Amino acid sequence: MMIAYLDQQLRLGHGAEATPCLGGGDPGPELVAASQDFGGVIRALPAVVLRPGSAEDVAAAIRMALRSDHLTIAARGNGHSVAGQALAPGGIVLDMRSMGRIELVWSDDGQPCADVGGGVLWGELLEWGVRVHGMAPRSWTDYLGLTVGGTLSNAGISGQAFRHGPQIANVAELEVVTGDAERVVCSPSHRSDLFFAALGGLGQFGIITRARIPLYRAPPLVRWIRVVYRRVEEYVADAEWLVKGGVFDYVEGFAFVNSGDDPANGWESVPIGPGSVFEPDLIPPGSGPLLYCLELALHHDLNEDVEKKVEEMLRQLKYIKGLKFTMEVSYVEFLSRVNLSESESRANGSWHAPHPWLNILISASNIVDFDHNVLQPILKDGIGGPMLIYPLLKSKWDPRMSVVLPDSEVFYLVALLRCNQPYPVGPPAEELIAQNREILNLCESNGYDHKLYLPHYESQTVWADHFGRTWARFVDRKARYDSRAILAPGQLIFSRAH
Ligand code: FAD
């Protein structure tokens, strides 16, 4: 019945293509691909995958879902969620990669912007911006194989966010198709409630079909620096000093295992630049099981005396002298630095293994405690992938956006980006999920001011707790823009209304 209905209705015109699930038998590679994500833990087959060619196609798909009494719709960016957020069990998946147009436009006040389809990858935008126009957005993610619509539905954080805010704070205009099939162009000054609702809105209020992103001159060169710390107290003091007033354009960092035996998390994970090696003899005796690496970058021009500026800043930092690594790269090379890890991970099989990642935003006042009571006892042997810890500033985030943050002005992203070999070579996913739960339980029992980034919960009560005092606004926006709750069912926040 449903297949006949879909088959008949999915002829949307406007160039949208459809791959319906024929029920029973083999669902085919496209449906299987749309039934899973990077996390590799949750799977759910959709009824159909559509590749919209325009906002009107998206609206037509939504109207179709609204005509049924049970169909839901999930926009799928690049499927890089880790807990089924872009899945639509038995529903419609919109493969947003088909909306990949990029165009240079100028705002009324003369600001150059990129008008990009919701399915454009940040890496594609970087290539286009720098190679064609010598310009680029200024807020990034570490990894660029993510879609504009996907990260704008979360936040989009990297080492530039302390200065420019997350990606959701760097958008001039959105085109959104709401869950009630209304196509709206919105901005901070026009239909602003929908604009801010969609930013960090977990796909709950509309499908982002286009975003207008301000562009700035791309710097020719980047001085990329890593320095190593023995104690977390010194590491966080320097990191916070730099985000509050330093000259660097990028500030990030990570914890790593104080050992030469672990290529993913040990000494070897630190050096950058050809031929640079980690000298363990420089680590002071009595150092703990984890060390900390501050990662910095300074943009500069060809003829600029960058050395002096860098040395001036580094002189004031309390890293282990000698454990400093630097490299000169182009802007595109710097922003694409994670590509190498992706290639290695694909080659060794860990890319396709489950990724039970955990991303926590935690107040600066709790970060040292978190290190002593959680990181050091539980993760001293590493996690098979990066353990990012770096500070962000709340004042760079607009409170009208849907995303929720800890209460304090300075808070840290702690990202446990597990990248293990598939079981039985690596640990079973269930073990890692249990460890995540243990870490979150410790955050609760120690009373840390924290929020999950890229949150995933299974009941509305816990979602209400996550949003706290903004839950009422979130529910109100849902009623206003997706009254039948058909959008992004994989987030498990609202149930489809009949
Ligand atoms: P998907 O996973 O496909 O979708 C995410 C959610 O957004 C779903 O609910 C989906 O329905 C919804 N959605 C997707 N597109 C749209 C749209 N156009 N309109 C409305 N809703 C939409 N995050 C960071 O902030 N910083 C990082 O440095 C970073 N690095 C990462 C590295 C890797 C290797 C991976 C796997 C993830 C990383 N992330 C990072 C997380 C990333 O931001 C999320 O996975 C995010 O969901 C983007 O992925 P995606 O484009 O594949 O979206």
Residues whose N, C-alpha, C, O or C-beta is under 5 A from the ligand:
A	BS01	FAD	F38 A74 A75 R76 G77 N78 G79 H80 S81 Q85 A86 M96 G118 T141 D142 Y143 L146 T147 G149 G150 T151 S153 N154 A155 G156 I157 L202 G203 G206 I207 I208 A488
